[in-house]
């Protein structure tokens, strides 16, 4: 029988990861009962908050029947100082993406990834680099640095963007093998957890930001870009301008949120952006993340949730309320209904929400008897 594994946390790690074999049901039950325990379906691991007390409790539960392994970490990919031609190539990529109206975050991500590529090939004529050489380079990063699937995809996207948009080379040049994507299900909070988190902040601006994100299913980049004029209280909708994919859309405006925003407006008097910083201008994304992390910690909610989890939770709770999938798709700003359909997998499966066909069969037969 396999033994449980305790993964020694890395420096500053917030969680202790645990592997509990399926056969050890009683052990798993005790780990699950710990206050901060959480199951990670993609990794097939449990975790608890990293503390001396929790480590002692875990070891006590497992007795002497466990293995200790060092948790793995991606090795940083080193970059070299770029030469003149490489700097020009990097600038050409930035210029092209800017003219195509890519978002600032996407441009910065592509530049960062393309710099990794240039660190390897800047002494070569980029037009002469073969598809096989690029694939070998990506393979080397995976083997030596254990880069993630997300990192690999971003790197390939940046390389494709340069060869396709800057050098205008034929598309078949970019047909680089991609990793099979993980078919993961978004993390979702319960309605009770959402209530605790979004009401945790005492500061009315902080509370209004979290209410807005959840009630309208917004991305964090969308809430910081909301203008006062985007709140259409009479018509009952929020206008989201230039969201992901450069698409405008409308999403729902809760009457309860309207009341909270009015109280917030009277107290803070923003001038243009709905949520502004101390010195004016847009409220920062990093500040919103800090507000959310504090609210999660103080409300003792799911420690692995992020601001984006509120958007996932909005979509799931809309489905649980039997809202039409097409409406949800439009409110989230998804181009394809297949993207929205992922939330059909996050709905809770239990007899409080659904009924088995057995129930109907038995009820009908009981009536006949």
C-alpha positions in Angstrom: 0.0 0.0 0.0 1.2 3.5 -0.8 2.3 5.7 2.1 1.0 9.2 2.7 3.4 12.0 1.6 4.1 15.3 3.4 5.7 17.8 1.0 8.1 20.0 2.9 7.0 23.6 2.2 9.2 25.9 0.3 10.4 29.1 1.9 7.5 31.5 2.5 5.0 28.8 1.3 1.6 29.4 2.8 0.4 25.8 2.5 1.6 22.3 3.4 0.7 19.8 0.7 -0.2 16.3 1.5 -0.8 13.1 -0.5 -3.2 10.7 1.2 -3.7 7.3 -0.6 -7.3 6.6 -1.4 -7.4 3.5 0.8 -6.7 5.5 4.0 -10.2 6.7 4.4 -10.0 7.4 8.1 -6.8 9.4 7.7 -8.3 11.4 4.9 -11.4 12.1 7.1 -9.2 13.5 9.9 -7.3 15.7 7.5 -10.5 16.9 6.0 -11.8 17.8 9.4 -8.9 20.3 10.0 -10.0 23.9 9.9 -7.9 25.0 7.0 -7.8 21.8 4.9 -8.5 22.0 1.2 -8.6 19.5 -1.6 -6.8 20.3 -4.9 -8.5 18.1 -7.6 -6.0 18.9 -10.3 -3.0 17.9 -8.2 -4.8 15.2 -6.3 -3.4 16.6 -3.1 -4.7 18.0 0.2 -3.2 21.0 1.9 -3.4 22.9 5.2 -2.2 26.3 6.2 1.6 26.2 6.8 2.2 26.4 10.6 4.1 24.5 13.2 0.8 23.5 14.9 -0.7 22.1 11.7 2.5 20.2 10.8 2.4 18.7 14.3 -1.3 17.7 13.9 -0.7 16.2 10.5 2.3 14.1 11.7 0.2 13.0 14.7 -2.7 11.9 12.4 -0.3 10.0 10.1 1.7 8.4 13.0 5.0 7.0 11.7 3.4 5.9 8.5 4.4 8.7 6.1 7.1 9.8 3.7 8.6 13.4 3.6 9.5 14.8 0.2 10.8 18.3 -0.8 8.2 20.3 -2.7 9.3 21.2 -6.2 9.7 24.6 -7.6 10.2 25.9 -11.1 13.8 26.9 -11.8 14.0 30.5 -13.0 14.9 30.9 -16.6 17.8 33.3 -16.8 18.0 36.1 -19.4 21.0 37.7 -21.0 21.6 41.3 -21.8 20.2 41.9 -25.2 22.3 43.1 -28.1 21.2 45.9 -30.5 19.4 43.7 -33.0 17.6 41.9 -30.2 16.4 45.2 -28.6 15.2 46.3 -32.1 13.3 43.0 -32.5 11.7 43.4 -29.0 10.7 47.0 -29.9 9.2 45.9 -33.2 7.1 43.3 -31.4 5.9 45.9 -28.9 5.1 48.4 -31.7 3.2 45.9 -33.7 1.1 44.7 -30.8 0.3 48.2 -29.7 -0.9 49.1 -33.2 -3.1 46.0 -33.2 -4.6 47.3 -29.9 -3.5 44.4 -27.7 -4.0 45.1 -24.0 -1.0 46.4 -22.0 -0.9 43.3 -19.9 -0.7 41.1 -23.0 2.0 43.2 -24.5 4.1 43.1 -21.4 3.6 39.3 -21.1 4.7 38.8 -24.7 7.7 41.1 -24.4 8.8 39.2 -21.3 8.5 35.8 -23.0 10.0 37.0 -26.2 13.0 38.3 -24.2 13.6 34.7 -23.0 13.6 33.5 -26.7 15.9 36.3 -27.7 18.4 35.5 -24.9 18.9 32.2 -26.7 18.8 33.2 -30.3 19.9 36.9 -30.5 23.2 36.1 -32.1 21.3 34.5 -35.0 19.3 35.8 -37.9 15.8 35.3 -36.6 14.4 34.6 -40.0 16.7 31.6 -40.4 15.7 29.9 -37.1 13.8 26.7 -37.9 10.7 25.3 -36.4 12.7 22.3 -35.1 15.1 24.6 -33.3 12.3 26.5 -31.6 10.7 23.2 -30.5 14.0 22.0 -29.1 14.4 25.2 -27.2 10.9 24.9 -25.6 11.6 21.2 -24.9 14.9 22.2 -23.1 13.0 24.7 -20.9 10.5 22.0 -19.9 13.2 19.5 -19.0 15.7 21.8 -17.3 13.4 24.4 -15.7 10.1 22.4 -15.4 8.2 25.4 -16.8 4.5 25.2 -16.5 2.0 24.6 -19.3 0.9 28.2 -18.9 4.5 29.5 -19.3 5.0 27.2 -22.3 1.9 28.5 -24.0 2.7 32.2 -23.4 6.2 31.6 -24.7 4.9 30.0 -27.9 2.3 32.7 -28.3 5.0 35.4 -28.1 7.2 33.7 -30.7 4.2 33.2 -33.0 3.2 36.9 -32.6 6.7 38.0 -33.7 7.0 35.7 -36.7 3.4 36.1 -37.8 2.8 39.8 -37.2 6.2 41.4 -37.4 8.1 39.2 -39.9 4.9 38.4 -41.8 6.1 34.8 -42.4 3.6 32.0 -43.5 1.4 30.7 -40.8 2.5 27.1 -41.1 5.9 28.2 -39.6 4.2 28.6 -36.2 2.6 25.1 -35.9 4.6 24.3 -32.8 3.4 21.4 -30.7 1.3 22.6 -27.8 0.8 20.8 -24.4 -2.6 19.2 -23.9 -4.5 21.7 -21.8 -5.7 20.7 -18.4 -9.4 20.2 -18.3 -9.7 21.9 -14.9 -12.9 23.1 -13.3 -12.9 26.6 -11.9 -12.8 27.0 -8.2 -16.1 28.3 -6.9 -17.1 29.7 -3.5 -20.4 28.9 -1.8 -23.0 31.6 -1.5 -22.2 31.7 2.3 -18.5 32.2 1.6 -19.2 34.9 -0.9 -21.4 36.7 1.6 -18.7 36.6 4.3 -15.9 37.8 2.0 -17.7 40.7 0.3 -19.1 42.0 3.6 -15.8 41.6 5.5 -14.3 45.0 4.7 -15.3 47.9 7.0 -14.2 50.4 4.4 -17.2 51.2 2.2 -15.0 51.6 -1.0 -13.4 48.2 -0.4 -16.8 46.6 0.2 -18.3 48.3 -2.9 -15.5 47.0 -5.1 -16.0 43.4 -4.0 -19.8 43.7 -4.3 -19.4 45.1 -7.9 -17.1 42.3 -9.0 -19.3 39.5 -7.7 -22.7 41.0 -8.5 -21.8 41.7 -12.1 -19.3 38.9 -12.8 -16.5 41.3 -13.7 -12.8 40.7 -14.3 -10.5 42.7 -12.0 -9.3 44.7 -15.1 -12.9 45.6 -15.9 -13.7 46.9 -12.4 -10.7 49.3 -12.3 -11.8 50.6 -15.8 -15.4 51.3 -14.8 -16.4 55.0 -15.2 -19.1 56.7 -13.2 -21.1 57.0 -16.4 -21.0 53.2 -16.9 -23.4 52.7 -14.0 -26.9 52.9 -15.6 -29.1 52.7 -12.5 -32.3 53.7 -14.3 -32.0 51.0 -17.0 -30.5 48.5 -14.5 -27.2 47.6 -16.2 -23.5 48.2 -16.1 -21.7 49.0 -19.3 -18.3 47.3 -19.7 -16.2 49.0 -22.3 -13.3 47.4 -24.2 -13.3 44.2 -22.1 -11.2 41.1 -23.1 -11.2 40.8 -26.9 -11.9 44.5 -27.3 -15.7 43.8 -26.9 -18.2 46.1 -25.3 -21.0 44.5 -23.3 -23.7 45.1 -20.7 -24.0 43.1 -17.5 -26.6 43.1 -14.7 -26.8 45.9 -12.1 -28.1 44.7 -8.7 -30.5 47.2 -6.9 -28.7 46.4 -3.7 -25.4 47.4 -5.3 -27.0 50.6 -6.5 -27.8 51.6 -2.9 -24.3 50.7 -1.7 -22.7 52.7 -4.6 -24.8 55.7 -3.7 -23.6 55.6 -0.1 -20.0 55.2 -1.4 -20.4 58.1 -3.9 -21.7 60.4 -1.2 -18.7 59.6 1.0 -15.8 59.5 -1.5 -17.1 61.7 -4.4 -15.1 60.1 -7.3 -14.7 62.5 -10.3 -14.4 60.2 -13.3 -13.5 56.6 -12.6 -16.0 54.8 -10.4 -13.2 53.6 -8.1 -10.3 56.1 -7.7 -7.1 56.0 -5.8 -6.1 58.5 -3.1 -4.4 60.8 -5.6 -7.1 60.3 -8.3 -6.9 58.0 -11.3 -7.9 54.4 -11.5 -7.8 52.2 -8.4 -4.9 49.8 -8.7 -5.3 46.1 -9.4 -2.8 45.2 -6.7 -4.8 47.1 -4.1 -7.9 45.1 -5.0 -6.0 41.9 -4.7 -4.8 43.0 -1.2 -8.4 43.9 -0.2 -9.6 40.4 -1.3 -6.8 38.5 0.4 -7.4 40.3 3.7 -11.2 39.6 3.4 -10.6 35.9 2.7 -8.2 35.6 5.7 -10.4 37.5 8.1 -13.5 35.6 7.1 -11.7 32.2 7.3 -12.8 31.4 3.7 -11.2 29.3 1.0 -7.5 30.3 1.1 -6.9 29.3 -2.5 -9.6 31.7 -3.9 -8.7 34.8 -5.8 -10.5 37.9 -7.0 -11.3 36.0 -10.2 -13.0 33.3 -8.1 -15.8 35.8 -7.5 -16.5 35.9 -11.3 -16.5 32.1 -11.4 -18.9 32.0 -8.4 -21.2 34.6 -10.0 -21.5 32.4 -13.2 -22.1 29.2 -11.2 -24.7 30.8 -8.9 -26.5 32.2 -11.9 -26.8 28.7 -13.3 -28.0 27.3 -10.0 -30.7 30.0 -10.1 -31.8 28.5 -13.5 -30.7 31.6 -15.5 -30.5 31.1 -19.2 -27.0 30.2 -20.4 -27.1 32.7 -23.2 -27.7 35.5 -20.7 -24.8 34.4 -18.6 -22.6 34.2 -21.7 -23.5 37.8 -22.6 -22.9 39.1 -19.1 -19.5 37.4 -18.8 -18.5 38.6 -22.3 -17.7 35.1 -23.7 -17.4 34.9 -27.4 -18.3 31.2 -27.5 -21.0 29.5 -25.5 -18.6 26.6 -25.0 -16.5 28.9 -22.7 -19.6 29.5 -20.5 -20.6 25.8 -20.5 -17.6 25.0 -18.2 -19.7 26.4 -15.4 -22.3 23.6 -15.8 -19.5 21.4 -14.2 -19.2 23.6 -11.2 -22.8 23.3 -10.1 -23.2 21.4 -6.8 -24.4 17.8 -7.3 -26.6 16.8 -4.4 -30.3 16.1 -3.6 -30.9 19.7 -2.5 -30.5 20.9 -6.0 -31.4 17.9 -8.2 -33.6 14.9 -8.0 -32.8 11.4 -9.1 -35.1 9.7 -11.7 -35.5 7.1 -9.0 -37.5 9.6 -6.9 -40.1 10.1 -9.6 -40.4 6.3 -10.2 -40.9 5.5 -6.6 -43.4 8.4 -6.0 -45.5 7.3 -9.0 -45.6 3.7 -7.8 -46.5 4.8 -4.3 -49.5 6.7 -5.7 -50.6 3.5 -7.5 -50.5 1.3 -4.4 
